[in-house]
Amino acid sequence: MSPAEILEVLQSEAPEVTWSTDGDGYHNQVEGVGAVFEGLNAVKRQQYVYRILNPYIADGRLHAVSIRTFTPAEKADA
């Protein structure tokens, strides 16, 4: 999957998060910023994103993905 295709999936499934993607179609980076991550630990945040992407990983369309998630306050401080 291209970064644009990943972005389309993420925006469709979780429009409350501001997503950005990058990569070469094999190694991909995903960043999400949203209040939905408030109060979630790192594992729960990863699970939130993987819940959306797992069907594409399982069928082989999506390979390596690196995920970074932030609350709006965390992103403002970064």
ABEGO torsion letter per residue (X at the ends): XBAAAAAAAAAAABAABBBBBBEAGABBBBBBBBAAABGBBAAAAAAAAAAAAAAAAAAGABBBBBBBBBBAAAAAAX
